[in-house]
Amino acid sequence: MTRDRSPDHPSVLVVEDEAGGSGVLVTALGFLGFDAHTVATGTEALDAVRHRRPDAVLLDLTLPDHDGAEVCRRLRASGNNTPVLFLSARHAVQDKCRALAMGGDDYVTKPFDLTEVSARIRALIRRSRVTSHHQGADYAVPYAVPSAPRRLRAAGVELDVGTREAWRHGQPVRLSATEFALLKVLVENAGQVISKGRILDTVWKYDFQGESGVVETYVYYLRRKLGDSGQSLIRTVRGAGYLVSADGSGGAAADN
């Protein structure tokens, strides 16, 4: 069963084991303009994402049948790129890194401010819709295209910042919103070593106090999609970060 998507009332699936807590959250999201529904298990969540096709998923880490991060991993393994925002009482850096490494797009700890959560959901949905529109998805919403989109080029990679499209050696590469954001940082700073801390701050907007597991995981994803098994494109600079070679200019070329 599919549903029409409304830019004014985006659909949100809340995956939460605590019935009372999920009910309050669904009600509150409704007042904020979301079409929210809830399920209590990971199995139900996977089924609901397939059939309801929500615009975003709010996912708890602690579920009665599956770990929330495992649910997210299964979604991504199936090719589903629905934005996932983790809501969890777990504050440990390791939990955050693991959730994001499994394909999560954002992570908010409980107790949380509902206004902030609402803003994060809408930001994830906007980013996802723009990406899906230009990758041939079967739905899209109107959006504003920048009047002068930039193109970045380095080492055989080309990125269109306005449409979030990517190519390597002229061949299109389909990237998730997070993968595109990471590659953009690397290509935009071609010829320079970019630290893992700077990548975390730029792409995920988090201070992980030196934890870098999520960056390493997403660099692995990029290398696999870009056919960079030999790591000739994205080079690891031990103890410093990552480097994409410039096209002989010390930086990425950009068209404005």
Secondary structure, DSSP 4 states (H G I P E B T S, - for coil): ------SSS-EEEEE-S-HHHHHHHHHHHHHTT-EEEEESSHHHHHHHHHHH--SEEEE-S--SSS-HHHHHHHHHHTT----EEEEES---HHHHHHHHHTT-SEEEESS--HHHHHHHHHHHHHHHHHHHHHTT-S-----PPPSS--EEEETTEEEETTTTEEEETTEEE---HHHHHHHHHHHHTTTS-B-HHHHIIIII----TT--HHHHHHHHHHHHHHT-TT-SSEEEETTTEEEE--SSSSS-EEE-
